[in-house]
Amino acid sequence: MAGFRNLRAYADAEDLGQFHVTSFRKAISSTATTTSAWIDYSYFPGSPTANFYASSPLEAAVVDAARGIYVPSVAPATQWLRNVKLMSGASSATSATNGRQQLIMADLLLYYPFIDTDAVGEQQDLVNAVSIPRYTHGRVIAVGQSAASTTGQFTFTYTNQDGTAGRVSQNHFTFAIAGGGQVVASSVQSATSYKPFLSLQAGDYGVRSIESVTFTAGGGGLMALVIVHPLLTAYITQECRRTTSGNLESYGACTEFASVINKMPAQIKDGAVLDIFAAGHGGTLASSFLAGIIETTWN
């Protein structure tokens, strides 16, 4: 069992005090999000505080650990994701069940901020003054840092999982978004086919660093390219809300994911900056919130 001798050792870790429980709550702004497109919960206020990917333009940077969902440092022990409980809800009375969403929990590794999606035909060279932490490579997500007004297209060059530089991604479409914190790149097919991760050159599955970005059609905004390490994929099928008639009844239930039941537990490395990306499939996630509890364990 993922670093434990057996299931009994995994269960006994809690009795030995080798676990930590932390809570979080993130509130989406009132700006409309696109149904089935992805958002970055770290960008929005709550606990932990908002992460705007705000640092020197086009320079690689790491996210401050305080911007991620807290997990303790346990070295030289090895820490694992034990249990996740999640609740989606509306901040006021609503007639839409907007809380149904797919989630990806990820460790934020490296980001490149303030890429100009209107710099058509101009190669924007990125500065790699820091290296990717904790892992040798990750996957790439494009997070909008402002509203974007139109459909753009871009490619980026990168160093792949084997250390080969100058690799060229597939051509990606961006789409119009109403505000920052929304994943602005959709897919390689169209501006209305939504995917979380960007597609690489054939044969590649990871990125160590990104060297440049080139737009062939303007997107009307700013974005950050973020390298992440995915840890868990999950679904929330219900939400807690009030009806528009004003009664105070609650609808929906908490969704729980026990790692040992749903999949092999994911390792949480010391220094991890935990974040959640989500795609709302029942309507806009505007003015909704996501609250949860994460339990980790170690041996």
Secondary structure as GFF3:
##gff-version 3
##sequence-region A 1 299
A	DSSP	alpha_helix	7	15	.	.	.	ID=ss1
A	DSSP	beta_strand	19	27	.	.	.	ID=ss2
A	DSSP	beta_strand	38	40	.	.	.	ID=ss3
A	DSSP	three_ten_helix	41	43	.	.	.	ID=ss4
A	DSSP	beta_strand	46	47	.	.	.	ID=ss5
A	DSSP	three_ten_helix	65	67	.	.	.	ID=ss6
A	DSSP	beta_strand	79	90	.	.	.	ID=ss7
A	DSSP	beta_strand	101	116	.	.	.	ID=ss8
A	DSSP	beta_strand	123	125	.	.	.	ID=ss9
A	DSSP	beta_strand	139	144	.	.	.	ID=ss10
A	DSSP	beta_strand	153	160	.	.	.	ID=ss11
A	DSSP	beta_strand	167	168	.	.	.	ID=ss12
A	DSSP	beta_strand	172	173	.	.	.	ID=ss13
A	DSSP	beta_strand	207	217	.	.	.	ID=ss14
A	DSSP	beta_strand	222	236	.	.	.	ID=ss15
A	DSSP	beta_strand	255	258	.	.	.	ID=ss16
A	DSSP	alpha_helix	259	262	.	.	.	ID=ss17
A	DSSP	beta_strand	267	268	.	.	.	ID=ss18
A	DSSP	beta_strand	274	280	.	.	.	ID=ss19
A	DSSP	beta_strand	288	298	.	.	.	ID=ss20
###
